Amino acid sequence: MADFETELVERRSALAESYVVGSHGADVAGGPGVTLTERRPLTIVHVAGKVDDTAFTNGVRTACGCDLPMEPGTVASSGDLSLAWLSPTRWLAVAPDRGPGVLEASLRDACGDNGAIIDVSHGRTVVRISGPNARNVLMKGAPLDFHRNVFTPGRVAQSAISQCGVVLVCVADDAFDLYVFRGFGQHMWEWVSDASAEYGYTVAECLAG
């Protein structure tokens, strides 16, 4: 009889076959204008509930350490954990890897039956796009206003790039986190790499957290 191992196996990146650290694309004066970095491993939990349900909102505050962001397109944070607004009843809780099911269990315990809590860590690929030409790269694909006075740090938007649904979070003036379903991770990486090529781009070591 086969002896089945019970130890957990590390999740394999959707980009494993094409993630090549180093400089790529055009050789431009001043060096590469874009840096691409996969963020992994991460804990990502989809949180849904009603904002007028105090048991739900208080539970999220207890588990995450901050209030749910109520204003459309905003992000709240506590330490290394962030809550990104997706709709009036949905958010993404994102943090450096907490371990399998840990944040999900904490939210379920705190919210009880007053919210829908689902760990989606395994189902998302997250790429950080940074550098002086990061906004130019994203403007090639997403029909959003990327002006510095509009899409500012702490803002989140949902859109489509190359026919893939994406969530974009502005984490700094010239840095964005792009969330895509894992099944489209390879396709999105190819699109981002191609869109960055004219500016020259660097693929950096994966960013934990």
Secondary structure, DSSP 4 states (H G I P E B T S, - for coil): ------S--PPPPTTTTT---EEES---TTS-SEEEEEB-SEEEEEEE--TT-HHHHHHHHHHHSSPPP-STTBEEEETTEEEEEEETTEEEEEEE---TTHHHHHHHHHHTTSSEEEE-GGGEEEEEEESTTHHHHHHTT--S---TTTS-TTBEEEEEETTEEEEEEEEETTEEEEEEEGGGHHHHHHHHHHHHGGG-EEEPPPB--
